[in-house]
Amino acid sequence: MSKPIYSATIVMPLKTQRDSWLEESVTSAVMQTALCEVLVITSELTPQSNLDVLSKMARDHSNLKVLPRPSGAQFAGAINFGFESATCDRVCLLLTDDILDLSTVATCLPFDADIVATARCGMNEDMTQRLWEGKADPVRYQKLKTIEQRASYIGHFMLLNRALVLKIGGVDPNIGLTGADDYDMVWTLLEAGASVKLIPDFLYIMRDHHETRLTMRDQNAQVADLRKILAKHGICDDEIEQLVEVKKKWYGTPGYVAIQDPNWYVHRGNPQKDTCNVVTDHQDDSERNA
């Protein structure tokens, strides 16, 4: 019996996640209308309940593989292990509190650009209310003058040329957690001459919540990661300070809170879940993804 021919590999790094959110996320990957190989890269800290969810799903879905990350590998190492283990020429990344539209990969596959990126949106915890939208407008993208601006504009979802990703070394483990898997990796790909195709459909859905998203890390820790990225790419000291001032407002809080109150970090108030308003567009969306 011949093996199925997969269209792309979806890599999902997992440390710990709500069981129900994990199941929703993995389901959105294994049920893509284009048959995909799905690699969930677990950690020694992954709880047994998460492993039980994955074990059951793997019995039902032959395209799902659960792989333990190499000993000592952190976030970047887990993703890179997934990219290295992939059997497909196209790879993408899905975080386990997010979901994909079931047509995401099929929509992106016809385009042969090194980076095929879609629009994305943020939903509330129950995935019942859209809180913000991050557009993918090719016209706006072409007007951006610097590689930094273009790297900042592109966000998940991204269907990537695996060979080029491996050539640049994948996700840089020296950066830390903030921006390593999108902002910095995209910037490095663009510096390597990556071609880009933007698709305006909202196909990557982020669960914008108050729990353990990477955006909920301490703001100072995230700024430290940002400084590493900017220094790595040769940004001068004055421009680093300008970019840090602009981008730090998105750190340490759910995206919809920062959109409602861009100065939240000044007073460090505790955001209330029941104050969210739907935001359909905002000028600083490119900065949110740094």
N, C-alpha and C positions, 0 to 999 in steps of 0.2 A: 504494500500500500504506500503510495507516494506521500511525502510530507507536504503539508499545506504551504503555499507560496504567500509569504507575508508581504504587505505593501510597505510597512514601516515598523520601526521599533519604538514603543512608548516606554520611557524609563521613569520609574516612580520611586524616589528615595523615601524610606520610611524609618522614622525613629519611634514615634508613638503618635497615635491618633485615636479619636473617638471611633469606636467600632462601626457605628452607623455611617459616619462620614467616610471612613475608609471604604466601606462596601459600595457606597454611592460612587466614589471616585473611581475605584477599580472597575465597576460595572460600566462606567462611561468609556473606559478604555477598551475593555475586552469586547464590547458590543458595537464598536465602530463599524460603519457600513463598509469601509475598506478593511479587510482582514489584517489585523496588526498583531505583532508579537508584543506582549506586555511583560516587562521585567520589573518586579517589585524588589528593591534592594533593601533588605532589613538590617537592623542594628542589633547588637547584643542587648540593647536597652528596649527593644521592641517587646511590648507586653504579650503574654500568652494569649490574651483575648484577641489581639490583632492577628497573631499567627493562626489562631483557630479560624478566624474569618477567611484568611487567605487560603488556608488548607482546604476548606470547604469549597471556595470559589475555584481553586485549581482543579478540583475533581470535576467540576461542572464545565470548565472552560480550558480546553487543551492549549489555547494560545497564551495562557497565563503561566509564568514561571516565577518562583520565589527564590531569590538568591541572597545568601548572607553576604554582607559587605566584608572585604578583607579586614583582618584584625587591625584596629587602630585607625581605620579610615573614618574621616569625618564627613560632613555634608558634601564637599566637593569630591572627595574620594569615592563616595557612594555613587554619585552621578557619573563620574568618569568610569567606574567599574561597569556601570550599566551601558555606557556608550561603547566600551571595549568589548563587552559581551554580546552586543547586538549582532544579529545576523543580517540586517537590512542596510541598504545604502542610505536610507533616510532615517533620522532619529529625531525624537522630540522628548520633551520633559513635561510631566504632569505632577504637581504637588498634591499630596493626599487629602487636603481639605478643599481642593478645587475639582471641577468636573469639566469634561469636554462635551460640546454638542456632538451627537452621534455622527454627524456628517463632517466633522472637522478635518480628519485626515483625507477623506475622499475629496473634499473641496480643495485642499492644498496640493495634492499629488500631481495634478496635470502641469504644474509650473515647475520648471527645472532650476529655479534660482537656488543659490546656496542657503539663503534664509527666506522662507515663505512664512510671513507673519500675519496674524489676523487681529481684528479688533477684539477687545475683551471688556467684560463688565464685572462689577462687584455686586453681589447679592447678599442679603441678610442671612443669618445662620440657618434658617429653614428653607432657603432658596425660593422664597415666595415674593420678595420685593427687590427690584433693581435699585441700587443705591447710587451708582455712578457708572459712567461709560468711558472707556479709553479707546478712542477711535484710531483707525489705521487708514489715514488718508494719503494716497500716493502723491497728490499735488502738494499738500503741506510738507510731506517728507522731502520732496525735491527742493523746496525752498529753504530747508535748513542748511546752514552754511558750514558747519563743522562736523567732524566725525563724532565728537562728544554729543552734540545735539541729536544726531541721527541715532546713536547708540541709546540715548535716553528715551527717544521716541518709540523705538521698537520694544515690544514686550511680549510676554507669553500670550498666545500660542506661537511657537516657532517650529516649523518643520525644517530640519537642518541637514546639510550635506555631511554625512558621517566622516568621510575621508578628510574634509577640511577641518572639522571639529577635532579629530584626532591629531591632525598636523599641528594645530596651535596648542595642543596639550589639554584640550577640554576646559573644564572649569578650574581656574587657578586656585590651588589649595592655600596659597599664601595670603589671599585677600581676607578671608573670614566668611561670614554668612551673608552679609548685606550686599546685594548687587553682584555677587560673584557669578551666579548662574544666568543672569540676563545682561545687565548693564556692562559689566566688564567683559564677559565672554563675547557679547555682540560687538563691542568696541574692538576687541582683538580680531574677530572675524572680519570686520570692515577694514581694519588696517592690513589684513592679509588679502584684501581685494574681493571679499565676498559680494556676490550679487544679491539683490533684495527684490522681493515681490511682496507687496502689501495687499491684503484682502480685507475689505471693509466690513465683512460679516462678523457679528459678535459670537465667536465660536469657543472662546475660552472663558469660563465662568469662575470667578474667584469668590470664595466664601469669605466675606469681609466681616470678621468676628473679633471678639475680645480675648480669645484664648492664646494659643501658642504660635500664631503666624510669625514669620521672621520679622515682619514689620512691627511686632510688639516688643522686640528687644529694646533694652535701654538705649535712649537716643544717643548718648555719648559713645556707646560701643559701636553703634551703626555709623556715626560720624567718623570714628577711627577707621572703619573699613572703607568708607568713602575716600578718605584721605589717601589710603593705600592705592586705590584704583587711580585716582587723579595723578598721584606721583608716578605710578607705574607708566602712565601714558604721556609723561613729560609735560604736564600742565605746570605753569609757573606759579610761584607762591601766591601772588596777588590774585590770580584767577582762581586758585584753589579756594581761597577765603571767600570769594564771591560766590562760587558754586556751592560751597558748604552752607552758606547763609541761605541760599535759595532752596536747597534740597532738604535741609534738615527738618523742615516743617512737616515732612511726610513720615518722619521716623518716630516710632514709639507709640503709635496710636492707629486704630483702624482707618482705612482710607476715607470713609465717609465723614469721620470726625474732623480730619484735617481739611477736607473740602468745605465743611460747614464753618469751621473756625480755623483759618490758616495760622492764627497766632496762639493756638492752644498751648504750645510748648512754653509760652511766656508765663502763663499762670499755672501750668501743670495740673489743671483740674481733672477730676475723675469723670470721664465721659459717661453719659447715661444712655442706655440702649434705646430708650423710648423717644429720643430726640432726633432720630435720623430723618432726613428728608431725601427724596429722590433727586439726584443731580444728573442731568442728561448730558451735560458737556461742561468742561471747565478749561480755562486757558493753560493751566499748569500741568496737564495730564502727563506730558513728556517727563516732567520732573518726578512724578510720583513713582516711576519705575526705577529710579536710581537706587 
